[in-house]
Amino acid sequence: MATPAGNSPRRVLFASLIGTTIEFFDFYIYATAAVLVFPQLFFPSGDPASATLQSLATFALAFFARPIGSALFGHFGDRIGRKATLVAALLTMGGSTVLIGLLPTYASIGLLAPALLALCRFGQGLGLGGEWGGAVLLATENAPPGRQAWYGMFPQLGAPIGFLCSTGVFLLLTAWLDEAQFLAWGWRIPFLASALLVFVGLYVRLRLTETPAFRAAIANEERVRLPMATVLAQHPLALVLGTFAATATFVLFYLMTVFALSWGTSALGYQREQFLLLQMVGVLFFAATIPLSAVAADRRGRRAVLIGATVAIGAYGLAFAPLFGAGSPAGVLAFLAIGLGLMGLTYGPLGTALAELFPTAVRYTGASLTFNLAGIVGASLAPYIATWLAGHHGLAWVGYYLSAAAAVSLAALLAMRPPGGSPAGR
């Protein structure tokens, strides 16, 4: 179906990319602050390890909010349209992020500080739960035949770009401010600056028209009254298999980012700015392999590419400890580059593959819910579990944890069959 007037390919792809970039920027600045800032400022002083684990617990909270966001925004996305729902999701995420930058600390208001932090983190998860699925559909439902994975990878590129922006901001703040200034007020700057990015995203998205697939669903009277109920009643197998198929992707990414930063700057003794710079170089491999995997997915099928990437992730888990514990910056860089490169190979076609599991009438709800349930299973507790495993049993067990997640995802991918003979099943 041709793209309607007003929805040029360039505008569609930029709108899907800029929104997820903003959303992931907001999400990642929290992840970085959860390791570097919040344990010191928002939790009772005492045992630093305990404060870090409490901070990582608030990090996990957003993943439990994301399926709620999927249900809420997915309902309206399947009922009233992709465009209006994407605008609402962006405002929810952005507003929560700005509020975090305004919060008083534990020293000012005591236990109310971590409670408010957790509430704002819940709001971030709620917004991102509605953002991702809508952005993927905005791209794929405007894609020409045979180009769905290529279009669908543009919202996926928002993840590495958002990470590079968030990490770059923290690196600049580290260079410009001393430790006292950074903890006193500098850490707030990225959260408050997110307001400017939200205005850019809103400007772009408000100029879009509705996707052709959704307009066709309206014309054919295909919309359902309760999309969530329809997904649960008519597509439970797609929901379960899609969730577990994406699990290894989430485990891998949050081991490469949140856990690696925490362990690298504590147990391995790297300086904060040194390790953030290493991560930024590693994320370039993440960004580079996303389009490569999308091209392969359009040619050979989404499922085939995901299976190959998942097998490689399982093998990588066995090399986790030797690479990460190598004791040299070069070894750590190789660890991050390989891991994040594999992340791009699995992440590029993932959005398109999950969207193709569901019909248009419930696609926003189904794809969003699947992706965000995978976030709960794979990511919400991954930094916490990995920190506990590394502390009690050594880094090798973190690698075994990743390999086990890859085995689960591989089994789901082998069982997964999208409806209608989609190329994702090839």
Beta strands, then each sheet from edge to edge (+ up, - down):
end
